Amino acid sequence: MADTTNIPIGRADRRKTPRARFRALLLLLPAYALLLGVFAYPLLDSMLRSVSDPHPGIQNYEWVFSDPNNLATIGRTFSNAALATVICLVLAYPYAYLMTIVGKRARIALLVIALIPFWTSLMIRTFAWIVLLQDNGVINNLLEVFGVGPLQLLRTNTGVMIGLTQVLMPFMVLPLYATMSSIDLRLITAARSLGARPAVAFLKVYLPLSISGIAAGSLLVFIQALGFYVTPALLGSPQDSMLAQSIYTQVNGLLQWGRGGALGVILLVCTLLILGLLALIAKSGAKRGIAVKVF
């Protein structure tokens, strides 16, 4: 019998018999079946309907790009997603940094605060924002104390951005904290001991080391914001609708499956293009010695 104790793991895996490989493949079949049933089939069906409903052709895509309202909705969707990403980054970066420099108990408390949104239903949080943002709500009452307001927060794009930011904040905090917790803070001390001012030490040393967390968190927030439906539908107005609301209106309200499929395909293609662009940027950064781990 051949001795395989000294064979590297990679070589031992290559010597697996076809029967062993077939058994391993059988273990993956349930996962593949789930992906095909709940993701691949609906996606392919929507793509097919976009060029076949109500009759074969590209009339649904012509409708999308010829209607100014559709173009405005697409632009609003991507601008809202980008703005929500920037706001989450600005708020989450110092929060995640604080988590890395405080003691263990304070860190646990900050982590629990960041995770609280995961423990509450999205619908409950959105209805809570309706109560807070309404014209005579808590926020407007507080603003009146300081001589500001009342402001129109509900049924506006401002209310939508507030809701999106609150929902998506944990998806920015956690990747940032995972990256920042691995950064050695003594590097900042070393930079300052060599004469760098605190701001320069942060910009030249700490910020570049946290780019991978920024990229990962921004990608998570941006992609999720593109497909949000509940928060914009409840906190915004029809004039502030996003693509998910337009798709819902076309499919459920007007039974225009082809038009809804076309909007969904456009959203998917734009998202894939953004992912591809980020991959190219990450690859270019790797060649220049800048580690940007997005995927």
Residue pairs with C-beta under 8 A, 6 or more apart in sequence:
4 12
4 15
7 15
16 24
43 268
46 260
46 261
46 264
46 265
47 261
47 265
48 261
49 257
49 258
49 260
49 261
50 60
50 61
50 258
50 261
50 262
50 264
50 265
51 57
51 58
51 60
51 258
52 258
53 60
53 256
53 257
53 258
53 261
54 258
59 258
60 258
60 259
60 261
60 262
61 262
61 266
63 70
63 259
63 262
64 70
64 259
64 262
64 263
64 266
65 71
70 246
70 263
73 241
73 242
73 243
73 246
74 243
74 266
74 270
76 157
76 240
76 241
76 242
77 226
77 242
77 243
77 244
77 267
78 226
78 270
80 157
80 160
80 161
80 164
80 225
80 232
80 242
81 221
81 222
81 225
81 226
82 222
83 161
84 161
84 164
84 165
84 168
84 221
84 222
84 225
85 172
85 218
85 221
85 222
85 225
87 161
87 165
88 165
88 168
88 169
88 171
88 172
88 217
88 221
89 172
89 214
89 217
89 218
89 221
91 165
91 169
91 172
92 169
92 172
92 173
92 176
92 217
93 176
93 210
93 214
95 110
95 114
95 173
96 173
96 176
96 177
96 180
96 213
97 176
97 180
98 110
99 107
99 110
99 111
99 173
99 177
99 180
99 181
100 107
100 177
100 180
100 181
100 183
100 185
101 185
102 110
111 177
114 169
114 170
114 173
114 174
114 177
115 170
117 125
117 166
117 167
117 169
117 170
118 170
122 167
122 230
122 231
123 230
125 163
125 166
125 167
126 163
126 230
126 231
126 234
126 235
127 234
129 159
129 162
129 163
129 166
129 234
129 235
130 154
130 234
130 235
131 137
131 138
132 138
132 139
133 139
133 140
133 153
133 154
133 159
133 162
133 235
134 140
134 153
134 154
135 150
135 152
135 154
136 150
137 153
137 154
139 153
140 149
140 150
140 151
140 153
143 149
143 150
143 151
144 150
152 158
153 159
153 162
154 235
155 235
155 236
155 237
155 240
156 236
156 237
156 240
157 236
157 240
159 235
159 236
160 231
160 232
160 235
160 236
160 240
162 235
163 231
163 232
163 234
163 235
164 225
164 228
164 231
164 232
167 228
167 231
168 220
168 221
168 224
168 225
171 217
171 220
171 221
171 224
172 217
172 218
172 220
172 221
173 217
174 217
175 213
175 216
175 217
175 220
176 210
176 213
176 214
176 217
177 213
178 213
179 209
179 210
179 212
179 213
179 214
179 216
180 210
180 213
183 206
183 209
183 210
187 205
187 206
187 209
188 201
188 202
188 205
188 206
191 200
191 201
191 204
191 205
192 198
192 201
196 204
196 205
208 290
211 285
211 290
211 291
211 292
212 291
212 292
212 293
212 294
215 278
215 282
215 292
215 293
215 294
216 293
216 294
219 275
219 278
219 294
222 274
223 271
223 275
226 243
226 267
226 271
227 243
227 244
227 267
228 242
228 244
229 242
229 244
229 245
229 248
232 240
232 241
232 242
232 244
232 245
233 241
233 245
233 248
236 242
241 249
243 263
243 267
246 263
247 260
247 263
247 264
247 267
248 260
250 256
250 257
250 259
250 260
250 263
251 257
251 260
278 294
279 294
279 295
281 292
282 292
282 293
282 294
282 295
285 291
285 292
286 292
